[in-house]
């Protein structure tokens, strides 16, 4: 398989793994606390990735690369993913997927800053900022109060947490892209270090504050955790690392444009989430703006 074809396969793997993760996060939170879920999910995934790395005889990161990738893991998992899990106590899986599509805007914008995070990327065109404004306007429509109590409405704190999570994840992705180039043949070893860093901080936070679970285990919550470990964590993060290695940041972030479609459809089919015109309008404006940003960086 050629490198370009491998990247495309990984790209669609990210869409499937992460587009479905919002539904399973929401279902797992029936039993787990947000930090308890992050610690469990990525702690187990770290062990699995380390095992695969040992079987493949990969070289584990050391020194500055180890520290950098561990910090990336803290930002992505104990930061971005923990905020996402916390927000989904009040935000539907479909709406969470829509808001996370803004991550591609952050990646395109930050990745175009010369000499800051991603070198060699062109400056954004003036038309790029039209997409940024449109994305902010789309979020404003989602936040705009409406009559009634539609199931997909959420409190402002949850929505702001999701927006912060997308920004943190974008910065961490660019740091990861820089440091993973030093060990292109050590995919699972690098993932193990990232997940070790992320799960360790979540472990400490969960142990000292909220605990790991707040309700009895159910079949649904256990199945959800297994899915999050195997598919969303091992497969999803492995595929994303492959995409980051093969494409520039603005293109790599385009997976987030399609993720909401997966999350909304699964939320409607399996979680009974209703879709209101209020959500459709805000989501459409947000997704069109994100697509415009990607087109500007084609």
CORWOWO-V700149 format. One record per backbone hydrogen bond with DSSP energy under -0.5 kcal/mol. NH is the residue of the N-H (numbers start at 0). CO is the residue of the C=O. If there is no record, write none. Layout:
NH&CO ; NH&CO
//
This chain:
5&1 ; 6&2 ; 7&3 ; 8&4 ; 9&5 ; 10&6 ; 11&7 ; 12&8 ; 13&9 ; 14&10 ; 15&11 ; 16&12 ; 17&13 ; 18&13 ; 18&14 ; 19&15 ; 21&17 ; 22&19 ; 23&19 ; 24&20 ; 25&21 ; 26&22 ; 27&23 ; 28&24 ; 29&26 ; 30&27 ; 31&27 ; 32&211 ; 36&32 ; 37&33 ; 38&34 ; 39&35 ; 40&36 ; 41&37 ; 42&38 ; 43&39 ; 44&40 ; 45&41 ; 46&42 ; 47&43 ; 48&44 ; 49&45 ; 50&46 ; 51&47 ; 52&48 ; 53&49 ; 54&50 ; 55&51 ; 56&53 ; 57&52 ; 59&57 ; 64&61 ; 65&61 ; 66&62 ; 67&63 ; 68&64 ; 69&65 ; 70&66 ; 71&67 ; 72&68 ; 73&69 ; 74&70 ; 75&71 ; 76&72 ; 77&72 ; 78&73 ; 79&74 ; 80&75 ; 81&76 ; 82&78 ; 83&79 ; 84&80 ; 85&81 ; 86&82 ; 87&83 ; 88&85 ; 89&86 ; 90&86 ; 95&91 ; 96&92 ; 97&93 ; 98&94 ; 99&95 ; 100&96 ; 100&97 ; 101&98 ; 102&99 ; 103&100 ; 104&101 ; 105&101 ; 106&102 ; 107&103 ; 108&104 ; 109&105 ; 110&106 ; 111&107 ; 111&108 ; 112&109 ; 113&111 ; 115&112 ; 116&112 ; 117&109 ; 117&112 ; 120&117 ; 127&124 ; 128&124 ; 128&125 ; 129&126 ; 130&126 ; 130&127 ; 131&127 ; 132&128 ; 133&129 ; 134&130 ; 135&131 ; 136&132 ; 137&133 ; 138&134 ; 139&135 ; 140&136 ; 141&137 ; 142&138 ; 143&139 ; 152&149 ; 158&154 ; 159&155 ; 160&156 ; 161&157 ; 162&158 ; 163&159 ; 164&160 ; 165&161 ; 166&162 ; 167&163 ; 168&164 ; 169&165 ; 170&166 ; 171&167 ; 172&168 ; 173&169 ; 174&170 ; 175&171 ; 176&172 ; 177&173 ; 178&174 ; 179&175 ; 180&176 ; 181&178 ; 182&179 ; 183&180 ; 185&182 ; 189&185 ; 190&186 ; 191&187 ; 192&188 ; 193&189 ; 194&190 ; 195&191 ; 196&192 ; 197&193 ; 198&194 ; 199&195 ; 200&196 ; 201&197 ; 202&198 ; 203&199 ; 204&200 ; 205&201 ; 206&202 ; 207&203 ; 208&204 ; 210&205 ; 213&30 ; 214&30 ; 221&217 ; 222&218 ; 223&219 ; 224&220 ; 225&221 ; 226&222 ; 227&223 ; 228&224 ; 229&225 ; 230&226 ; 231&226 ; 232&227 ; 233&228 ; 234&229 ; 235&230 ; 236&232 ; 237&233 ; 238&234 ; 239&235 ; 240&236 ; 241&237 ; 242&238 ; 243&239 ; 244&240 ; 245&241 ; 246&242 ; 250&247 ; 251&247 ; 252&248 ; 253&250 ; 254&251 ; 255&252 ; 256&253 ; 257&253 ; 257&254 ; 258&254 ; 259&255 ; 260&257 ; 261&257 ; 262&258 ; 263&259 ; 264&260 ; 265&261 ; 266&262 ; 267&263 ; 268&264 ; 269&265 ; 270&265 ; 270&266 ; 272&266 ; 275&273 ; 279&275 ; 280&276 ; 281&277 ; 282&278 ; 283&279 ; 284&280 ; 285&281 ; 286&282 ; 287&283 ; 288&284 ; 289&285 ; 290&286 ; 291&287 ; 292&288 ; 293&289 ; 294&290 ; 295&291 ; 296&292 ; 297&294
//
